[in-house]
Amino acid sequence: MAVDAPTRTIGIVMNGVTGRMGTNQHLVRSILAIRQQGGLPLPDGGRIVPEPLLVGRSEDKLRTLAEEHEVERWTTDLDGALAQSDCSIYFDAQATAVRAPAVEKAIAAGKHVYCEKPSAPDLQSALRVARLAREAGVKHGVVQDKLFLPGMRKLRALVDGRFFGRILSVRGEFGYWVFEGPEPPPQRPSWNYRAEDGGGILADMFSHWRYVLDHVIAPVRSVYALAATHIGERVDEGGSAYRCTAEDAAYAVFELEGGVVAQLNSSWCVRVDRDELFELQVDGTDGSAVAGLRDCRVQTRDATPRAVWNPDVANPLRFRDAWVEFAEGAEYDNAFKAQWELFFRHVACDGPFPWDLFEGARGVQLAELTTRSWRERRALEVPALPA
């Protein structure tokens, strides 16, 4: 007679989840969603049920968040939380500038570590925490959510299926208008626009672009970038004006393995005239695709219009009509939740999880090199990280 495998409760110290991303994507749409579905099934027939312990600096925010979502445990004492024997995972969604010291504490306490990107404010710190985790023998991972978005998964399927023939180039547009305040209120925290607090679009977004390019298209080999602080003054959460010391836009050209050229514009100062807030166009000898967060459209070589330049007459072609939606027929869960589930299986039964702290360090490396490229006004090679 078969015996049902047991249900396992895994305690998670969740630090910094009172922010928008931490609350919505990690707590509500990932951890609580897994609980609501009855836990995460495991290959042996058992299940994992995550049990969050919320940590933050504000008692009022933590209490309100816990009561709203019926979370029993919360505290402002990180050391006390890490001392809880029933919590085997530490998750960090704090501001980048304070992440590394907290992750080091968690590693020293023997916790498995999962954190938002960037994993640290600089490459030296990112490599240090990765090496500490490796030496301590704990499991570790970094959020790389865009790999799990429907649009990027469809694009990866096209690459794997050799839809493009030889890939020639990649063009990406990311961003939207972030209001300066006070009305309408800004959609992003004020620290994002202060370099002294770890802000800046290079640190924020180029960790994303590293793993998107590396794992969807081809590994990054060099970068040339120009960044700017287009808006010099904004209004903070308290209604006070402050000077912006971090860049709010960046324009970069990458060379990828195989000679593929990629261009990416990232800006908090752009008004959107595209279907999604992020779109990536890939052009190849046999076809092209435009992928966003959710959708992906393709155009084959046979369907490509024969365009002829003639500005003296009205354009006879409707270029968008030559694109069709690419549908795999697959269903996609929330991108953050999908990666959380893989990390739980990694911790519980050693399932594969390649997005570790060393992978996170590669994102930090690209952000640093991009900043140097901008400051020095030159292209830079992207070397392999030390072992």
C-alpha positions in Angstrom: 0.0 0.0 0.0 1.5 3.3 -1.1 2.3 5.9 1.6 1.7 9.5 0.8 4.8 11.6 0.9 4.7 14.2 3.7 3.9 17.9 3.3 6.9 20.0 4.2 6.6 23.5 5.6 9.5 25.8 4.7 10.0 29.0 6.6 11.2 32.0 4.6 12.6 35.2 6.1 11.4 37.8 3.7 13.3 41.1 4.1 12.1 44.3 2.3 8.7 43.1 1.1 6.9 46.3 2.1 7.9 47.8 -1.2 5.7 47.5 -4.3 7.7 44.8 -6.0 8.3 42.8 -2.8 4.6 42.9 -1.8 3.0 42.3 -5.2 5.3 40.0 -7.0 7.1 38.1 -4.3 4.7 37.9 -1.3 1.2 38.0 -2.9 1.7 36.6 -6.4 4.4 34.1 -5.5 4.5 32.9 -1.8 0.9 33.4 -0.9 -0.3 32.1 -4.3 1.7 28.9 -3.7 0.1 28.6 -0.3 -3.4 29.2 -1.7 -3.0 26.4 -4.3 -2.2 24.0 -1.6 1.6 24.1 -1.8 4.1 23.1 -4.4 4.0 19.5 -5.6 7.4 17.6 -5.5 8.5 14.7 -7.7 8.2 12.3 -4.7 4.5 13.1 -4.3 5.1 15.4 -1.4 4.4 19.1 -1.2 6.1 22.3 0.0 4.1 24.9 1.8 6.0 28.2 2.3 5.6 30.0 5.6 6.7 33.7 5.4 8.3 35.7 8.2 8.2 39.3 7.2 11.1 41.6 8.1 11.4 45.3 7.6 12.3 48.6 9.2 8.8 50.0 9.8 6.5 48.3 12.4 3.5 50.1 11.0 4.1 49.0 7.4 4.8 45.4 8.5 1.8 45.2 10.7 -0.5 46.6 8.0 0.9 44.2 5.4 0.7 41.2 7.7 -2.9 41.9 8.7 -4.0 42.6 5.1 -2.7 39.2 3.9 -3.2 37.2 7.1 0.5 36.6 7.6 1.1 35.6 11.2 4.7 36.4 11.7 6.6 39.7 11.2 9.4 41.6 12.9 11.9 44.5 12.6 14.7 42.3 14.1 16.6 40.7 11.3 19.0 38.9 13.6 16.1 37.4 15.5 14.5 36.3 12.3 17.6 34.6 11.1 17.9 32.8 14.4 14.6 31.0 13.8 15.4 27.3 13.3 12.2 26.7 11.2 13.2 29.3 8.6 15.7 27.7 6.1 15.5 30.4 3.4 16.4 34.1 3.4 14.9 36.3 0.7 16.1 39.9 0.2 14.2 42.6 -1.7 15.7 45.6 0.0 17.3 48.6 -1.7 20.5 47.4 -3.5 22.8 49.5 -1.3 22.0 47.5 1.9 21.5 44.0 0.3 24.9 42.5 0.5 25.5 42.8 4.3 22.1 41.3 5.0 22.8 38.4 2.6 26.1 37.8 4.3 24.4 37.6 7.7 21.9 35.0 6.3 24.7 32.9 4.9 26.6 33.0 8.2 23.3 31.8 9.8 23.3 28.8 7.4 20.2 30.0 5.4 19.7 29.3 1.8 19.7 32.6 0.0 17.4 34.0 -2.8 17.5 37.7 -3.6 16.4 40.4 -6.0 18.8 41.8 -8.5 21.3 43.4 -8.5 22.7 41.1 -6.0 25.1 43.8 -4.7 26.0 47.4 -5.5 29.4 46.5 -7.0 31.1 43.5 -8.6 33.5 42.9 -5.7 30.7 42.7 -3.2 28.6 40.5 -5.6 31.5 38.0 -6.0 32.1 38.1 -2.3 28.6 37.0 -1.3 28.6 34.3 -4.1 31.9 32.9 -2.8 30.6 33.0 0.8 27.5 31.1 -0.2 29.5 28.5 -2.1 32.0 28.0 0.8 29.1 27.7 3.3 27.4 25.0 1.2 24.0 26.8 1.1 21.8 27.0 -2.0 21.6 30.4 -3.6 19.8 32.2 -6.3 19.0 35.6 -7.9 15.7 36.7 -9.3 15.9 36.8 -13.1 12.2 37.2 -13.7 12.2 38.3 -17.4 13.4 34.9 -18.5 10.1 33.5 -17.3 7.9 36.1 -19.0 5.7 34.7 -21.8 7.2 37.0 -24.4 10.8 36.0 -23.6 9.9 32.3 -23.4 8.3 32.5 -26.8 11.4 34.3 -28.2 13.7 31.7 -26.7 11.6 29.0 -28.3 12.1 30.7 -31.7 15.9 30.9 -31.1 16.0 27.2 -30.1 14.0 26.2 -33.1 16.3 28.2 -35.5 13.4 30.3 -36.8 15.7 33.2 -37.5 18.4 31.5 -39.5 21.5 33.4 -38.7 20.7 36.1 -36.2 21.9 39.5 -37.3 20.8 42.1 -34.8 18.7 42.9 -31.8 16.9 46.1 -31.0 15.2 46.8 -27.6 13.1 49.6 -26.2 12.4 49.7 -22.5 10.8 52.3 -20.2 8.0 54.8 -19.7 7.5 58.3 -18.3 8.0 58.4 -14.5 6.3 61.5 -13.2 8.4 64.0 -11.4 5.7 64.8 -8.7 4.0 66.0 -6.8 1.0 65.5 -9.2 0.6 63.0 -10.5 2.8 61.2 -7.9 5.9 59.4 -9.0 5.5 55.7 -9.8 9.0 54.8 -8.5 10.8 55.4 -5.2 12.9 58.5 -4.9 16.1 56.6 -4.1 16.1 55.3 -7.7 17.2 58.7 -8.8 19.9 59.3 -6.2 23.3 57.8 -6.9 24.3 58.0 -3.2 21.4 55.7 -2.4 22.3 53.1 -5.0 20.0 54.5 -7.7 20.4 54.7 -11.4 19.0 53.0 -14.5 22.4 51.3 -15.2 22.5 49.4 -11.9 18.8 48.7 -12.1 18.2 47.5 -15.6 21.5 46.3 -17.0 21.5 43.3 -14.6 18.3 42.4 -16.4 19.8 43.0 -19.9 22.8 40.7 -19.1 20.7 37.6 -18.4 18.1 38.4 -21.2 20.8 38.7 -23.8 23.0 35.9 -22.5 20.2 33.4 -22.1 17.7 34.3 -24.8 19.9 35.4 -27.7 23.7 34.9 -27.1 26.4 35.8 -24.5 27.5 39.5 -24.3 31.1 40.1 -25.4 31.4 43.9 -25.4 29.4 47.1 -24.6 29.4 50.8 -25.5 27.0 53.0 -23.7 25.9 56.6 -23.2 23.8 57.6 -20.2 22.1 60.8 -19.1 20.2 62.5 -16.3 17.5 64.0 -18.4 15.4 65.3 -15.4 17.4 67.0 -12.8 14.8 67.5 -10.1 12.0 65.4 -8.7 9.7 65.3 -5.7 10.2 62.6 -3.0 7.6 60.6 -1.0 7.4 63.4 1.6 6.6 66.1 -1.0 10.0 67.7 -0.9 12.0 68.5 -4.1 15.4 66.8 -4.4 18.3 66.9 -6.9 18.6 63.8 -9.1 22.2 62.5 -9.0 21.6 59.2 -10.8 21.2 58.6 -14.6 17.6 58.1 -15.7 18.3 56.9 -19.2 20.9 54.8 -21.0 21.6 54.0 -24.6 23.8 51.0 -25.2 25.3 48.9 -28.1 26.4 45.3 -27.3 28.3 42.9 -29.4 27.1 39.3 -28.7 28.8 36.0 -29.4 28.7 35.2 -33.1 28.9 38.9 -34.2 25.3 39.7 -33.3 24.8 43.4 -32.7 22.3 44.4 -30.0 21.0 47.9 -29.2 19.0 48.7 -26.1 17.4 52.0 -25.0 16.4 52.2 -21.4 14.6 55.3 -20.1 12.4 56.7 -17.4 11.9 59.8 -19.5 10.1 58.3 -22.6 6.5 58.3 -23.6 5.4 54.9 -24.9 4.5 54.4 -28.5 4.6 50.6 -28.7 2.4 47.8 -27.6 4.3 46.9 -24.4 6.7 48.7 -22.0 9.5 46.4 -23.1 9.9 45.2 -26.6 12.8 43.3 -28.2 13.1 42.9 -32.0 15.3 40.1 -33.4 16.2 40.1 -37.1 17.7 37.2 -38.9 18.3 36.0 -42.4 15.2 33.8 -42.4 12.8 35.8 -40.2 12.2 38.4 -37.5 10.3 38.6 -34.2 9.2 41.3 -31.9 8.7 40.1 -28.3 7.3 42.0 -25.4 6.5 41.0 -21.8 3.6 38.8 -22.9 3.2 38.8 -26.7 5.5 37.8 -29.6 4.9 38.6 -33.3 6.9 37.0 -36.1 7.5 37.7 -39.8 9.0 35.1 -42.1 11.3 35.8 -45.0 8.5 34.8 -47.4 6.1 37.3 -45.7 8.6 40.2 -45.7 7.3 43.1 -47.8 9.5 44.4 -50.6 9.8 47.9 -49.5 11.1 50.6 -51.9 12.2 54.1 -50.6 10.0 56.8 -52.2 9.1 59.7 -49.9 7.3 61.5 -52.7 4.2 59.2 -52.7 2.0 57.8 -49.9 3.3 54.6 -48.5 1.4 51.7 -50.3 2.4 49.1 -47.7 0.9 48.4 -44.3 4.0 46.9 -42.7 2.2 45.7 -39.5 0.0 43.5 -41.6 3.0 41.2 -42.5 3.4 40.2 -38.8 1.5 37.3 -37.2 1.2 36.3 -33.5 3.4 33.5 -32.4 1.5 31.1 -30.1 3.1 28.0 -28.5 -0.1 26.8 -27.0 1.5 26.8 -23.6 0.1 28.4 -20.4 2.4 30.7 -18.4 2.2 31.3 -14.7 3.5 34.5 -13.0 7.2 34.9 -13.9 8.3 35.5 -10.3 6.2 32.6 -9.0 7.6 30.3 -11.6 11.2 31.0 -10.5 10.3 30.7 -6.8 8.9 27.3 -7.5 12.1 26.2 -9.2 14.1 27.6 -6.2 12.0 25.6 -3.8 12.6 22.4 -5.7 16.3 23.3 -5.8 16.3 23.6 -2.0 14.0 20.6 -1.3 15.3 18.0 -3.8 18.3 19.5 -5.5 16.4 20.4 -8.7 18.4 22.4 -11.3 18.7 26.2 -10.7 21.5 27.8 -12.8 20.6 31.4 -11.8 22.8 31.5 -8.7 24.7 34.4 -7.1 27.6 34.0 -9.6 25.0 34.5 -12.4 23.8 37.6 -10.5 27.4 38.8 -10.3 27.5 38.8 -14.1 24.7 41.2 -14.2 26.5 43.5 -11.7 29.6 43.2 -13.9 27.8 44.4 -17.0 26.3 47.4 -15.1 29.8 48.4 -13.9 31.3 48.0 -17.3 28.4 50.0 -18.9 29.1 52.8 -16.4 32.8 52.8 -17.2 32.0 52.8 -20.9 29.8 55.9 -20.4 32.4 57.7 -18.2 35.4 56.8 -20.5 33.5 57.2 -23.8 34.7 53.9 -25.2 33.7 50.4 -25.9 34.7 47.7 -23.3 35.2 44.0 -23.5 33.2 41.9 -21.1 35.7 39.4 -19.7 34.8 36.1 -18.1 34.4 36.3 -14.3 37.1 34.8 -12.1 36.2 31.3 -10.9 
